[in-house]
């Protein structure tokens, strides 16, 4: 299976090759043969370095909406230039976050630049969305590409928002939150996502799934996300692993290893 969203570079010790290899070996032992290391600032080249250095790792280029004020002049050309690095397969994570404070114009401008760069490059967009449902969908519809879509990662919003994203061709990704007993809205969405639009992720080092909740998350634990999704959907974990791997490869344009 594939961890479709992790911050491998943010795990303690990930600046040491031995520690990275330990994480990759443990992931492989859990059946995880690939992972997408997500960028949150353009100034941090670690995701691109890890992708270039380790076969199981891909990378993105992007600015998390909560960091949009740190890089206010981001341009489509800048994103396109950085995305030319080896094994960069998507833009993001980008999007809108209204949880900590109201959505800002800098968040909007950054999100639009990512969507336009994705359209120009033919790359999918990794979208972070939190308490900005209508505007997130509206900006995707207005500025996104009809042919190259993306994924709403670590989805915790409503089924209505998920359905709107699905109608735009987007995928929906389940994180460790899907294993939390009280996350009933996430459970509902998980059951309803069409099989060919479902992804799984860790968002490591955060949001570790049961039975590791509260501990440092890592790509190996996406196997527990797959188990939780399988239980909710009433199917075998092997089916979830196979389907989500196929979906990842289709969305991000990568082949089976």
N, C-alpha and C positions, 0 to 999 in steps of 0.2 A: 504494500500500500504506500501512499505518498502523503506526507504532511504538507498540505497546500499552503500553510502560512505559519512560519515560525520566525523568531528573531534569534537565530543561532548565535549571532555575535554578541547578544546581550546576556547570555548565560555565563555565569562566573567561570573564569578560566579559559574562555573561548579565544583569547589571544595567544594561547599556548597550543602548539600542534598536538601534543600528547593528549590534552584535554579534548580537543576537537575529535581526534581519532577515537577516543573512548566513547564519546557521544554517538558517533557514526556507527561504531561497532555494536553498541547497545541497541541502536535503532534497527540495524540489520538483524540482530537476534530476535527482535520483535516483529519481523516481517516488513519493516519500513525501509524501502530501497531508494527513496528519493525525498527531497524536502526543498521548499522554496523559502529562501532567506529574504525577509522583507526589509526594505529600506524605510527609515523614518525621517532621515535628513540627507540632503545631497552631499554635505560635507563629510559624512562618515562613509568611507569607501570599503569598510569591513565586509558588508554583504557581497560586494563584487569581488573582493579578494578571496573570500571563502569559496565562492562559486568557481572562480578560476583555478583554485588550488585543490578542490576535492570533487571527485566525480559525482557523488550522490547529490550535490548541492547546485541549485539554480539561484538566481538573484533577481530582484527588482530594483528600479530606480524611482524614488519618490519622496514626498514630504508629507508626513502625518499631519492632519489638520491642526492638532494641538501644537505643532511646531511651525505653522504657516507664518507666524509673525517673525520668526527667526530668519526666514529667507523670502522676504516680501517681493523681491524683484524676479522671482523664478519665471523663466520664459519657455515657450515651446521649443525654441532652438536649443536651450540649455539642456532640457530633458532629453531631446533627441540625441544630442552629442553624447551624454553620459550613457544612454541606453544602448549605444553601439558597443559597449564593453562585452567581452565574451560571456555567454550563458545568461545574459539578461533577457528574461522572457516576458516581462510585464512592467507596467508602470504603477506606482503606488508604494505604500498605501497612501491614499489620498481620500478626500471626502469632506464631510461636515460633521462637527461635534458640538452639539448644543448642551451637553451635560454639565460641563464645568462652568461655562459661561455662554451667553448667547452667541450664535454663529456670527462670525465677523466677515467683513468684506474681503479681508486677506485670505480667509479660508475659501471663500467663493472663487476668488481670482485664481488661487492655486489649483483648486479642483478643476476649474475650466481649462487651465493650461494643461493639466494632465490628460483630460479628456481629448483635447485637441491634438496633443502629441501622440496619444494612442491611435487616433484616427489617421494621423500622418504616417505613422510607422507600421500600422497594422498590428499593434500589440494590445493585449487585454489590459483592463484596469482593475486593480485591487482596491475596493472601496471600503472605507471605514465610515459607518453611519451610526450616529447616536443622538436621539432626540432631535432629529431634523428630517423626518420622514418625507414630507411632501416636497420640500425643497431639494433633497437629494435626488429623488426620482425626476423632478422637473429639470434639473440641470443635466442629468444623464440623457433624458429625452431630447433636450435642446442641443447639447454640445457633443454627445457621444457618437460613436460610429454604429451604424446599423449592421455592419458586417463583422466588426470585431468588438465583442462585448466585454464582459468581465465578471467579477464575483463580488457579492456583498459578504464580507468575511465576518466571522464570529457573530453571526446574526442573532440579535436579541429583541428585534422589533416585532411588529404584528404580522399576521398572515396576510393582511391586506397590502402591506408594503412589499412583502415577499412576492405576492402575486403580481403586483405592478412591475417589479424588477424582472420577474420571469417573463412577463409579456414583452419586455424590452430585450429579451434574449440573454439575460444575466443568469448566473449560477448563484446558489446559496450555500454557504459553508457553515458547518456545525463545529463548534469548539468543545472543550471540556465542560462548558456550561450545560450541555445537553445531558450530562450524567448527574447533574445536581437534582435531587428529588423535588425541590420546590420551584424549579424553572419550568412551570407548566406551559407558559406561552411558547417557549422554545421547543418543548415536547410536541405541541400542536403543529408548529411549523415543520418540524422534522418529519412528522407522519405524512404531511401533505406534499412535500417537495417531490416533483417528478423524479423518477430514478435517474434519468439522464441529465439532471441539473444539480445533483447533490455532490458536495465536496466535504472533506473532513480536514481538521487542522488542530494544532495545539495552541497556537499563539504563544508558544514558549518564549521566555521562561515564566509566563504568567498563566493563570487559569488552569492549573493542573486538574485533570479529571479525577473522579472517584476511581480508585482508592487512594490517590495521592493528593487529594485536595488540600491546599494550604502549603504544599511543598513546591520546590522548584520544578517547573515543568520542563520537558525535553521532548524531542521528536519521537523517541521510542513510545511515548505515552499516547500517541495518536491511535495505537492499537486499542486502547481502552475507550477512546471516543467511538471507534468503529463498533465496539461491542455494545455501547449504550445505544447507538443509532440502530443497530440490528435488533435489539430488544424492542425498541419503540416501534419499529416498522414490521416486526414479526417475521424476520428473515434471518438467514445465516450470516455470521460475521464474514465468512468467505465471500458471500455475495456482495456485501457492502464494500469490502476491500477491492474486489475486482471492478465493480461498477464505478467507484469513486476514482480509481486509477485510470480507467478509460475516460472518464469525464475530464480529469486533469489533463491528460494527454491531448484530448480534443480541444479544450479551451486554450491551453498554452502552447499548442503546436509542437509538442515534444514526442519522441518515439519511445517505445518500450525498450528498456535496457536489456 
